[in-house]
Amino acid sequence: MKSRIRWPGLIMHVVLAIAGLLCLFPFYWTLVMATNTTSDIYRYPPKFTFGSQLDDNIHQVLQNVAFFSSMANTLVVAVSTTLLVLFFDSLAAFTFAKFRFPGRNALFVILLATMLLPAQLGAVPQFQTMAAFGWVGSLKALVIPASANAFGIFWLRQYFQNSIHGELVEAATLDGCSFFGIYRNVALPSARPALAFLGIFTFVASWNDYFWPLIVLTNPDHLTLQVALSSLNRSHGVDFSMVMTGALMAMVPLIIVFVIFARQFIKGATEGAIRG
């Protein structure tokens, strides 16, 4: 008997393949522009093949931007922010999930309400606060305000509620385990996939942040990579090949991080979707 073609499944796979190609096209186009000259980019019909100008474009980027020092600043900010977010958010989320205290629900609702406010709305008071502390122009103005966020607390709280049984926390308490002991030995091991997801999410967001660093970083030696690369947009014209080369170079560390932690990232996202 001839096997029948399962048209619904075939159509679904074709649609997913097309969607995947559409998602990958911006990265492909960035690579094409980074390997060609700006004149090739403006050519009509457009050139969709790789060129031979990548080395020259990289050299131009390194000449016009303090690339590696800006990358070092960005790496310090991204790693510090990620570690602090993982610690503070997991600590707060575990408390909200497994411990009762007066005003817990009201406080959590207020916390979620902050997610509705756009970041631009808090830029002025946040800048005034950083100025009062004398942190304007330093990397501390990027790390400290971002050391905890409502999304991370909400994400981990949902995870802790479903992955840790209340009886386990009560048993650890009866055995004389302190709060931090329960947090370290019970909460953190059970939430590794969720922590991996939140860690990569926070690292990428911190690495790509442009708005707040542009406002608060007044010291040229402390510029992050995204702000430094924005200087390639000249007022008299934009060399798109050089800009896309800089964007491609800035993308490489993110790709490396994702490749290393991809399994935990996907596991954390899927488990969070199932548990939520």
C-alpha positions in Angstrom: 0.0 0.0 0.0 1.2 3.4 -0.8 1.7 5.7 2.1 -0.6 8.6 2.2 0.8 12.1 2.4 -0.3 13.8 5.6 -1.1 17.2 4.1 -1.8 19.1 7.4 1.6 18.1 8.8 3.4 18.8 5.6 1.8 22.3 5.3 2.6 23.0 8.9 6.3 22.1 8.4 6.4 24.2 5.2 4.9 27.2 7.0 7.4 26.8 9.9 10.3 26.5 7.5 9.2 29.8 5.7 8.8 31.5 9.1 12.3 30.3 10.1 13.8 31.7 6.9 12.1 35.0 7.4 13.5 35.2 11.0 17.0 34.4 9.8 16.9 36.8 6.8 17.8 40.0 8.9 20.9 38.2 10.2 21.8 37.1 6.6 21.3 40.7 5.3 23.5 42.1 8.1 26.2 39.7 7.0 25.8 40.6 3.4 26.0 44.4 4.1 29.0 43.8 6.4 31.0 42.1 3.6 30.2 44.7 0.9 30.7 48.4 0.4 28.0 51.1 0.9 27.8 51.6 -2.8 27.0 47.9 -3.3 24.3 48.3 -0.7 22.7 51.2 -2.6 22.9 49.3 -5.9 19.7 48.4 -7.7 18.7 45.6 -7.9 20.2 44.9 -4.5 23.1 42.6 -4.1 22.2 39.5 -2.1 25.6 37.8 -2.3 28.6 38.1 0.1 31.4 40.5 -0.8 35.1 40.7 0.0 35.2 43.9 2.1 34.7 42.4 5.6 38.4 42.8 6.6 38.4 46.4 5.4 35.1 47.2 7.2 36.4 45.7 10.4 39.5 47.8 10.1 37.4 50.9 9.6 35.3 50.1 12.7 38.3 49.6 14.9 39.7 52.9 13.6 36.6 54.9 14.3 35.4 53.3 17.6 37.2 52.2 20.8 35.6 48.8 20.1 37.4 46.5 22.6 37.3 49.0 25.5 33.6 49.6 24.9 33.0 45.8 24.7 34.9 45.4 28.0 32.6 48.0 29.6 29.5 46.3 28.2 30.7 42.9 29.4 31.3 44.2 32.9 27.8 45.7 33.0 26.1 42.7 31.5 27.7 40.1 33.7 27.3 42.2 36.9 23.7 42.9 36.1 22.9 39.3 35.3 24.5 38.0 38.5 22.7 40.6 40.7 19.3 40.0 38.9 19.6 36.2 39.4 20.4 36.6 43.1 17.9 39.3 44.1 15.1 38.1 41.8 15.4 34.5 42.9 15.5 35.6 46.6 12.4 37.7 46.3 10.6 35.2 44.1 11.2 32.4 46.6 9.9 34.6 49.4 6.8 35.5 47.5 6.1 31.9 46.5 6.7 30.0 49.7 6.4 32.3 52.7 3.4 34.3 54.0 3.8 37.8 55.4 1.5 40.8 55.9 0.8 42.6 52.6 2.3 39.9 50.4 -0.4 39.9 47.8 -0.7 43.7 47.7 3.0 44.1 47.4 3.2 41.6 44.5 0.4 43.4 42.7 2.3 46.7 43.0 5.4 44.9 41.7 3.5 43.7 38.7 2.1 47.1 38.1 5.6 48.5 37.6 5.9 46.3 34.5 3.2 48.4 32.9 5.2 51.6 33.1 7.5 52.4 30.1 11.2 52.7 30.9 11.3 56.2 29.5 8.9 57.4 32.1 11.4 56.8 34.9 14.4 58.1 33.1 14.3 61.6 34.7 13.8 60.6 38.3 16.3 57.8 37.9 18.9 60.2 36.5 18.3 62.6 39.4 18.8 59.7 41.8 22.1 58.8 40.1 23.2 62.4 40.2 22.5 62.6 43.9 24.7 59.5 44.5 27.4 61.0 42.2 27.2 58.0 39.9 26.5 59.9 36.6 29.1 58.9 34.1 30.1 55.6 35.9 29.1 52.0 35.2 27.5 51.8 38.6 24.6 53.9 37.2 23.9 51.1 34.8 24.4 48.1 37.1 22.7 49.2 40.4 19.3 50.3 39.0 19.0 47.1 36.9 20.0 44.7 39.7 16.4 43.6 40.1 13.3 43.7 37.9 9.7 42.8 38.2 9.7 40.3 35.3 12.4 38.1 36.8 10.6 38.0 40.2 7.3 37.1 38.5 8.9 34.5 36.3 10.8 32.7 39.1 7.8 33.0 41.5 5.6 31.1 39.1 8.4 28.5 38.8 9.0 28.1 42.5 5.2 27.8 43.2 5.0 24.7 40.9 8.4 23.1 41.4 8.8 23.2 45.2 6.2 21.6 47.4 5.3 23.3 50.6 5.9 20.1 52.6 9.5 20.2 51.5 10.0 23.7 52.8 8.3 22.7 56.1 10.4 19.6 56.4 13.6 21.6 55.9 12.5 24.2 58.5 11.8 21.4 61.0 15.2 20.0 60.4 16.7 23.3 61.5 17.5 24.7 58.1 17.7 28.5 58.0 16.0 30.6 55.3 19.1 31.0 53.3 19.8 27.3 53.7 16.5 26.4 52.2 17.0 29.0 49.5 20.5 27.6 48.6 19.8 23.8 49.0 16.2 23.5 47.9 15.1 26.5 45.8 18.2 27.1 43.6 18.8 23.5 42.5 15.2 23.1 41.4 15.1 26.3 39.4 18.2 25.9 37.3 16.4 25.9 33.9 14.4 29.0 34.9 17.5 30.7 36.2 19.3 29.9 32.9 16.5 31.4 30.9 16.4 34.6 33.1 20.2 34.8 33.0 20.4 34.8 29.2 17.4 37.1 28.9 18.9 39.6 31.2 22.4 39.4 29.7 21.0 40.0 26.2 18.8 42.9 27.4 21.8 44.5 29.2 24.1 44.0 26.3 21.7 45.6 23.8 20.6 48.4 26.1 21.0 51.8 24.4 18.5 54.3 25.9 19.7 54.5 29.5 23.5 54.3 28.8 23.1 57.1 26.2 21.6 59.3 28.9 23.7 58.6 32.0 27.2 57.8 30.5 29.0 61.2 30.2 32.5 59.8 30.5 33.9 58.7 27.0 36.0 56.1 28.7 32.9 54.3 30.1 30.8 54.1 27.0 29.1 50.8 26.3 29.3 49.1 22.9 25.9 50.2 21.7 26.5 53.8 22.5 29.9 53.7 21.0 28.7 52.2 17.8 26.0 54.9 17.4 28.8 57.3 16.7 29.3 55.6 13.4 26.0 57.3 12.3 27.5 60.6 11.0 25.3 63.6 10.4 26.6 64.1 6.8 26.0 60.5 5.8 25.9 56.9 7.0 28.4 54.3 6.0 26.0 51.4 6.3 28.7 48.8 5.6 30.7 50.0 8.5 27.6 50.3 10.8 26.5 46.7 9.9 30.0 45.4 10.5 30.0 47.0 14.0 26.6 45.5 14.6 27.8 42.1 13.4 30.9 42.3 15.7 28.7 43.2 18.7 26.5 40.2 17.9 29.2 37.6 18.2 29.4 37.5 22.0 25.6 37.0 22.2 25.7 34.2 19.7 28.5 32.5 21.8 26.5 32.9 25.0 23.4 31.5 23.4 25.1 28.5 21.9 26.7 27.6 25.3 23.4 27.9 27.2 20.9 27.2 24.5 19.7 23.9 26.0 19.0 25.4 29.4 17.4 28.4 27.8 15.0 26.3 25.7 14.3 24.0 28.6 13.6 26.9 31.0 11.3 28.6 28.4 9.3 25.4 27.7 9.0 24.3 31.3 7.9 27.8 32.3 5.2 27.7 29.6 4.0 24.3 30.8 4.0 25.3 34.5 2.5 28.7 33.9 
